[in-house]
């Protein structure tokens, strides 16, 4: 997922862009939010940077009831922002592969 981050302040600053995922429906109970990626950036006053955090199968898998690592088809909510409460959201749909 890619997001543009802008320093709206008057001085140089750092930001940690955080990506959380939520599996909407799963065969086992999953956390409401799981931190799956982050990137620290430094921005000059007024500067904008584009940050990309990749969503790979490893970020979607979990252990099912048989203790097998799986990625189940379904909807995932992607949340990205500077913290776990103030973020942008996007939905990703995973379909079964061949």
N, C-alpha and C positions, 0 to 999 in steps of 0.2 A: 504494500500500500504506500502511496506517495502523498505527501502533504507539504505545503509551503508554510514555513514558519517565519514570522516577521518580528523583529525587535522594534516595538513602537515607542520605546523609551529614548532618552537622550544620552545614554551612556552604553558602553559595551557591556554585554552580559552573556551568561551561559543559560542554556535550556536543555533539559533532558526530555526528548520526545519518547513517549512510552506507548507500546501497543499491547492491548489486552484482547483476548478472544473469549467468546462464550458460545458453547455448543447449545443450540436451542432445544434439541431433543436427542437424548442419548439412551442407550440400553442400560447404562449405570449412572448413578448420581455423579454429577460433575460440578466443579466450582462455578459460581456465578461469573467471576472474572478471573482469568489467568494471565499474568504478565508473560508475554511471549517474545518480546523484543524491546530494545531501547537503543537510543543513540544520543550521545551528548554532543552538542554543537555550541560554538561561540559565534555570536552575532555582534557586529558593530551597530551603533545607533542607526536605526532606520533600515538596516540590511534585511534582506529576505533570502532564505536558503531553502532549497528543496531537499527533503529527507525521504528516503525510500527504505522501508522495512519489509523484507521479503516474508511471505507466508509460504512455507514449505510443508510437505507432508509431515515432517518431524514435529512441526508446531501444532499439528492437528491430531496426532495419534494419542491414544490412551490405552490402558489395559482393560480389556473386557472381563466378563465374569469367568472366562476360562483362562484368564491371565495371559491372553494373547494381545500383542500390540496391533491395534486396528485404527483405521480412519473410517468411520461410518458415514454413509451418505446423509445429507441433511443440511440445514441452514446453520451458519455460524455468524455471529455478530462480531464485527471488528470495531474496536474502540481505540482511537489514537488521540493523544493529547499530552499536555505537560504534567498531568497527574491522573489519578484513577477516577476522579469524579467529573472533571471538566474535559470533555473530549468530543470529537466528531465520530459518528458511527456510519458504518457501511455493512451491508449484508452480503455474505458469500455463500453460494450454494454448491455443495460438493455432491457430485453424482457418482454412481457406481461405475467402476472401470471394467474393462474386459479382461 
